[in-house]
Amino acid sequence: AFVCYKNDVMVGFVVYEVATDSNHRSLINRYYYTVRDIYVLEEYRRCGIATRLFREVRRIADKAHAQVVRFRTWGFDEETLGFVNSLNKKNLYSVYEVDV
């Protein structure tokens, strides 16, 4: 995790994990980072803090020779979706729920 402080106050953080993914077609393992959570206090949003936190994860992933950084978010979280859409990204898959 990385944490951002301003004047001794924690104003944002990012939590990530490292994993591998087997590609059944090519039998090659992909090494990647996943952003599990990113948060910035409301009064500090739109100041570039989330972008800086995400860039730090990308920098660490690049240094570790990971192929990609994945980002998960809820479909109803419009603010986070807006942030993710500002990145150079591609949608890999969607998950849907059906009530039972």
Disulfide bonds with the S-S distance in Angstrom:
none
